[in-house]
Amino acid sequence: MATELKTLADFSACIKVNAKVAVDFTATWCGPCQFIGPKFVASIPDYPNIKFVKVDVDANSETAQKYGVSAMPTFKFFHNQEQFDELVGADEAGLKKKLEALNAKA
């Protein structure tokens, strides 16, 4: 299960204590989010060194604004507290490529 981060403070703490973080910025009303969300969660066992989290953009708009999220779904990938990559849209193959790239980071 991906951890849901409800505040900007939660988000900041998460990327501080985890070297590799994959973030799904999502919304309950977003059809494409409902399609790709389960695939994001299903990837968790394949990448034990990556922390998987979700941010509901309506419940945690402060974090979404800070990180420039304007379309859903948006996936952001962090390595050592810095944004490493981004994927906008429900692209399953693209998501896998981004997770592979993050996983390969030392």
C-alpha positions as CSV (number, residue, x, y, z in Angstrom):
1,M,0.0,0.0,0.0
2,A,1.2,3.5,-0.8
3,T,1.4,5.9,2.1
4,E,-1.0,8.8,1.8
5,L,0.7,12.1,2.7
6,K,-1.9,14.6,4.0
7,T,0.2,17.7,4.6
8,L,3.2,19.6,3.2
9,A,5.1,18.8,6.4
10,D,4.4,15.1,5.9
11,F,5.7,15.3,2.4
12,S,8.8,17.2,3.3
13,A,9.6,14.7,6.1
14,C,9.1,11.8,3.7
15,I,11.5,13.0,1.1
16,K,14.0,13.9,3.8
17,V,14.1,10.4,5.4
18,N,13.8,8.3,2.2
19,A,16.5,8.3,-0.4
20,K,14.1,7.3,-3.2
21,V,10.5,8.4,-3.3
22,A,7.9,7.9,-6.0
23,V,4.8,10.2,-5.6
24,D,1.4,9.8,-7.2
25,F,-0.4,13.1,-7.3
26,T,-4.0,12.0,-7.7
27,A,-7.7,13.0,-7.3
28,T,-10.7,10.9,-6.5
29,W,-12.6,12.5,-9.4
30,C,-9.9,11.7,-12.0
31,G,-10.7,8.8,-14.2
32,P,-7.1,8.2,-15.5
33,C,-5.9,8.3,-11.9
34,Q,-8.3,5.5,-11.0
35,F,-6.9,3.5,-14.0
36,I,-3.2,4.0,-13.2
37,G,-3.3,4.2,-9.4
38,P,-3.7,0.4,-8.8
39,K,-0.7,-0.2,-11.2
40,F,1.4,2.2,-9.2
41,V,0.5,0.3,-6.0
42,A,1.1,-3.0,-7.7
43,S,4.7,-1.9,-8.4
44,I,5.6,-1.6,-4.7
45,P,6.9,-5.2,-4.3
46,D,9.2,-4.8,-7.4
47,Y,11.0,-1.8,-5.9
48,P,11.7,-2.4,-2.2
49,N,14.2,0.5,-2.1
50,I,11.6,3.1,-3.2
51,K,9.1,4.6,-0.9
52,F,5.7,4.9,-2.7
53,V,3.4,7.7,-1.6
54,K,0.2,9.3,-2.8
55,V,-0.9,12.9,-2.5
56,D,-4.6,13.7,-3.0
57,V,-4.4,17.1,-4.7
58,D,-7.8,18.2,-3.3
59,A,-6.9,17.2,0.3
60,N,-3.3,18.4,0.1
61,S,-3.4,21.3,-2.3
62,E,-0.4,23.0,-0.6
63,T,1.9,20.2,-1.6
64,A,0.5,20.0,-5.1
65,Q,0.9,23.8,-5.6
66,K,4.5,23.8,-4.2
67,Y,5.5,21.1,-6.7
68,G,3.7,22.6,-9.7
69,V,1.1,19.9,-10.2
70,S,-1.6,21.1,-12.5
71,A,-2.7,17.9,-14.2
72,M,-3.6,14.5,-12.9
73,P,-2.2,12.0,-12.6
74,T,1.3,13.4,-12.2
75,F,4.1,11.2,-10.9
76,K,7.2,12.8,-9.4
77,F,10.3,10.9,-8.5
78,F,12.7,12.1,-5.8
79,H,16.3,11.0,-5.1
80,N,18.1,12.4,-2.1
81,Q,15.5,15.1,-1.6
82,E,15.8,16.4,-5.1
83,Q,13.2,15.9,-7.9
84,F,14.8,13.5,-10.3
85,D,12.0,13.0,-12.9
86,E,8.3,13.5,-13.6
87,L,5.6,11.8,-15.6
88,V,2.2,13.4,-16.4
89,G,-0.6,11.1,-17.5
90,A,-1.7,7.5,-17.1
91,D,1.2,6.0,-19.1
92,E,1.8,2.5,-17.7
93,A,5.0,1.9,-19.7
94,G,6.3,5.3,-18.9
95,L,5.7,4.8,-15.2
96,K,7.7,1.5,-15.3
97,K,10.6,3.3,-17.1
98,K,10.7,6.1,-14.6
99,L,10.6,3.6,-11.6
100,E,13.4,1.6,-13.2
101,A,15.5,4.8,-13.6
102,L,14.9,5.8,-10.0
103,N,15.7,2.3,-8.8
104,A,19.0,2.4,-10.7
105,K,20.2,5.5,-8.9
106,A,22.9,4.9,-6.4
